[in-house]
Structures are given as structure tokens and as C-alpha cells.
Amino acid sequence: MNQALKSALTNFSIRGNELCWGDMALSELARKHGTPLYIYCERIIQNKQQLLRNLLSENLHIYYAVKANPNPDILKIMGNFYDGFDVASAGELKRVLDAGFPAEVISFAGPGKSREELRCAIHEEIGCISVESQQEFEHIVQICSDVGKKASVSLRINPDFDLSGSGMKMGGGSKQFGVDTEKAPAILAAMADEPCINFKGIHIFAGSQNLHSEALLSGFENILKYAASLQQQIGIPIQWINMGGGFGIPYFAHEHELDLEFLGKGLDNLLKQYSSLLGYPKFILELGRYLVGECGVYLTEILYKKTSKEHIFLIMDGGMHHHLAASGNLGQSLARRPMPLTVVNRQNFPVEKVHVVGPLCTPLDTFGFVEIPRAEAGDIIGVFQSGAYGFSASPQLFLSHPAPKEVVIPV
Ligand SMILES: Cc1ncc(COP(=O)(O)O)c(C=O)c1O
């Protein structure tokens, strides 16, 4: 069986032909709220949080990367479960404040923060601005002197190593993210000297969607080793070490879950080794999809079933305008492969191979050529692992269809 689908369905049960969340059939939820629909199951988020708390060192602070899913109800849940938020724009920053959380738990990264966004972050006195270039640092100093405020900052560094096995790499080689290691010492010294700057430490985000715990561990070890040698070189205490994250979830047929137990033990050993060496800094992981990816299901109704030549097409009322990742166009991998999906109300039916497509006038709007239970118009397709980079990462205005509903199913 498709490993990713198997992994996603461990959270659900089957009653007759219906896939169910607790005692609710997913097809009932689809009818109740109307399709296309995203459901987010709070219990799955909670289970993940408990797993992380059990398996990761208490010394690790977990920040939620808002870009994964900025839905206001999700933010409220995440703020109660985790230590802070990583935001990537003033818009995300505002969403976190609107959800009722204090500015001090927010850190802000992104290679292209506008002056307006920096002014907003400084005005709100957020916990940490992750500076990504010399010019950005100069803008911050200027704004601080204009408005008479101090800014808490860290330096995002583009490491010399990359993170093998990552779906997307944000570090190593020539990159738009952060400053290269050769340039870091001079900027760090300037930060530490600048009276309007409260210098906190460093930030390295090497990659995302990584399912290889050994590769992740070796990435973290590289970061800690680098931080220790940097601290010695510059002679300035580095009290905030944001080590990024990159924990992945299975999306495709051959992918298995991350070995969190192994990763947790390895991280614990690394922190024991480096904590005293570094003077007991605050260690941070910023995670998105690992925290919320599995809680979400995108539910759409089949509008039409038709054949063209020898192929069967199921045409849904939802598509890539709500779920770009499911169409394989968000860049999770080079190959376009189907995300885990099935017909949620036909579980015991014989399977057939069909093209699952959206309503848009483009062949890109295709969720896959897949073997799924035999379906008819009116049945409901569920795309699993859809809690992260779903609706908010999609070209929703394309073709002017209505937005999908998003519903959090409470515990
Ligand atoms: C700086 C930074 N932090 C956190 C994340 C979240 O990554 P993920 O959702 O894979 O955990 C990203 C993703 O692009 C990122 O660029």
C-alpha cells in the first residue's frame, strides 16, 4: 500500500464504507459544511505536540512557522501548545498578535523585509528579528534611531554545508537567505556594539521536508559546532541559537515517517554536549508542516465522471487553486507525484485507475493518475496530509472560484 496514505490514515477509522474521524464520517462533514472544504483535526495537533514533548529535550524551544498554516483558529491552538511563532511577513506578525499572543514570542525571518515591515516589528517590540543582510541591519539601526526604540535581533547565517535529503534547501552554497559565514563575524561584531540593538544570537535554517533523522542530526551537529567556533572567534556570547528544523512528513507512496525517537535522543546528546560549551543558550527549533501537516484533510465532491478515449476522469469541485501542493506544483519534489488521497465514502469498493482533476481550465489542475475505490459523481475525495501549505499556499484567485471553507474540528 501507499506508505504515505497508510501513515495518514492511522488517525482515522473505517465504518462500513466510510472513513471516519471519531464517530463522524468525513463525507458527513463534507455535506454538513459544504465542499470544497479543509478540515483540521485539533486532536491530531495535540497528539503531535505530546509526542514532541515526550521525545525532544526540554531544552529545546519549539516555534511554530506560521507560513505552514496561518488560519486564526490554528494559531490560537499553536500558541497554547508551543513556545513561540516564526513569522515571515508583517501580515503573519499581525495575525499572531490578533490571535492574542504577545510580541515577545515572535521571531521574524525572511530575506526581503520592507522598511515598513521592520518598522512594525520594532514598534511592536517583537522577540527577535532575524537579520538577513548588511543592508537590512542598517535599515533596522536607522529605524531604531528614528523612533527611539531598541530592536532585538539575531543574524541569519547561510551555512557552508547543506542539509542532505531535504525537499527544499535554504542553506549551503549561494543563497538569498541569510549572510555567508565569511561575512558573519563583522556583522555580529557591529550588532553587539550598536547601542540600539539587543543582540540575541544566530539563526540557521538549512532545509525543509526532510524525512532522514540521521541527516537532520548531522545538520544540527554542524550548526552547533559552527556556533561554538563562531562564539570563540568573535568573543561575544551567542545566547539564542535558532537551529531551524526541517522535520518532514510522508507525502508520497514510498515515504516513511521520520524516526522522531532516534532524532530526539540524538538531539538530546548534542544539546548535552554543546550547552555548557556555549554558555547555556536558548535553543530553538522552528517547525511548520511537522506540527500541522497531518491534521488537515481537503474534501471535495466529484462533480462529473467521464471517459476520454481509454481514460477515466473524476472532475472535482476543488483543485489547485485551493491546494497547489496536491497538484504537484508547489515544488515539494522535482517529480509531480500524487499526495495521499482516496474516496472517503467508498472504502470497501473495488479500485480503479482514474485521473483525479480539478475544475480549472488547465491540465496543471490534476491531483494524480491514481488507483482509488471506484467512485461516482457525488462522492467525496479526501486529500490527506493537507494541514500545511494548503489553502494559504495556493493561487486562490486564479479563475475566481469561491474560497474553500476551513473548519477546525475541536478535540
Ligand atoms: C525560515 C523558515 N523557517 C521555517 C520554515 C518551515 O518549514 P517546515 O514547514 O518544512 O517545517 C521554513 C519553510 O520554508 C522557513 O523558510
The ligand as an SDF file (V2000), in Angstrom:
LIG
                    3D

 16 16  0  0  0  0  0  0  0  0999 V2000
   12.9740   30.1490    7.7270 C   0  0  0  0  0  0  0  0  0  0  0  0
   11.9800   29.0470    7.7350 C   0  0  0  0  0  0  0  0  0  0  0  0
   11.5470   28.5760    8.9060 N   0  0  0  0  0  0  0  0  0  0  0  0
   10.6330   27.5820    8.9820 C   0  0  0  0  0  0  0  0  0  0  0  0
   10.1050   27.0100    7.8360 C   0  0  0  0  0  0  0  0  0  0  0  0
    9.0880   25.9450    7.9770 C   0  0  0  0  0  0  0  0  0  0  0  0
    9.4240   24.7460    7.3110 O   0  0  0  0  0  0  0  0  0  0  0  0
    8.5670   23.4420    7.5180 P   0  0  0  0  0  0  0  0  0  0  0  0
    7.1300   23.7840    7.3530 O   0  0  0  0  0  0  0  0  0  0  0  0
    9.0380   22.5000    6.4800 O   0  0  0  0  0  0  0  0  0  0  0  0
    8.8220   22.9490    8.9120 O   0  0  0  0  0  0  0  0  0  0  0  0
   10.5310   27.4750    6.5770 C   0  0  0  0  0  0  0  0  0  0  0  0
    9.9980   26.8940    5.3510 C   0  0  0  0  0  0  0  0  0  0  0  0
   10.2380   27.3000    4.2510 O   0  0  0  0  0  0  0  0  0  0  0  0
   11.4890   28.5320    6.5250 C   0  0  0  0  0  0  0  0  0  0  0  0
   11.9280   29.0120    5.3650 O   0  0  0  0  0  0  0  0  0  0  0  0
  1  2  1  0
  2  3  1  0
  2 15  2  0
  3  4  2  0
  4  5  1  0
  5  6  1  0
  5 12  2  0
  6  7  1  0
  7  8  1  0
  8  9  2  0
  8 10  1  0
  8 11  1  0
 12 13  1  0
 12 15  1  0
 13 14  2  0
 15 16  1  0
M  END
$$$$
